[in-house]
Amino acid sequence: MIPLAVLLLLNAAFNALVWPRFYTRVAKDPRARDENGRATAFLKVHAILIAIALVLALVSLVAGIAALTGAL
């Protein structure tokens, strides 16, 4: 179970580090806002995808901790 736990924890760390930084780049992209400053579909879709990735990071973290403690 240790290799599974390590993989899950690495996955959680990667997602938690990479996706928020990606969001800042997407939010600064000229396609993210229209001429009135409202969020475009480009920004909304990326925000949803990033939110899903962060939820999966949380699930990976919980599963990794469960694998380490033997709860899986």
C-alpha positions in Angstrom: 0.0 0.0 0.0 2.9 2.4 0.4 3.5 2.8 -3.3 -0.2 3.6 -3.8 -0.1 6.1 -0.9 3.0 7.8 -2.3 1.4 8.0 -5.8 -1.8 9.5 -4.5 0.0 12.0 -2.3 2.3 13.1 -5.2 -0.8 13.5 -7.4 -2.5 15.6 -4.7 0.6 17.8 -4.3 1.1 18.2 -8.1 -2.6 19.3 -8.6 -2.5 21.6 -5.6 0.7 23.3 -6.9 0.1 23.5 -10.6 -3.6 24.3 -11.1 -3.8 27.5 -9.0 -0.8 28.9 -10.9 -2.4 27.9 -14.2 -5.6 29.8 -13.2 -3.7 33.0 -12.6 -2.3 32.7 -16.2 -5.8 32.0 -17.6 -7.3 34.9 -15.7 -4.7 37.3 -17.2 -5.3 36.0 -20.7 -7.0 38.6 -22.9 -9.6 36.0 -23.9 -10.7 35.7 -20.2 -12.8 38.9 -20.2 -14.9 40.6 -22.8 -14.8 44.3 -23.6 -17.1 45.0 -20.6 -14.9 43.1 -18.2 -17.2 40.2 -17.8 -15.9 36.6 -17.7 -16.1 34.8 -21.0 -16.7 31.1 -21.6 -13.0 30.7 -21.9 -12.5 31.7 -18.3 -15.6 29.9 -17.0 -14.7 26.6 -18.6 -11.1 26.8 -17.3 -12.3 27.7 -13.8 -14.6 24.7 -13.8 -11.8 22.4 -15.0 -9.4 23.7 -12.4 -12.0 23.3 -9.7 -12.5 19.7 -10.7 -8.8 19.1 -10.7 -8.5 20.5 -7.1 -11.4 18.4 -5.9 -9.6 15.4 -7.4 -6.5 16.5 -5.5 -8.4 16.5 -2.3 -9.8 13.1 -3.0 -6.3 11.8 -3.8 -5.0 13.3 -0.5 -7.7 11.6 1.5 -7.2 8.3 -0.3 -3.4 8.6 0.1 -3.7 9.2 3.9 -6.2 6.3 4.1 -3.7 4.0 2.2 -0.9 5.1 4.6 -2.9 4.4 7.7 -4.2 1.1 6.4 -7.8 2.2 6.1 -8.0 1.1 2.4 
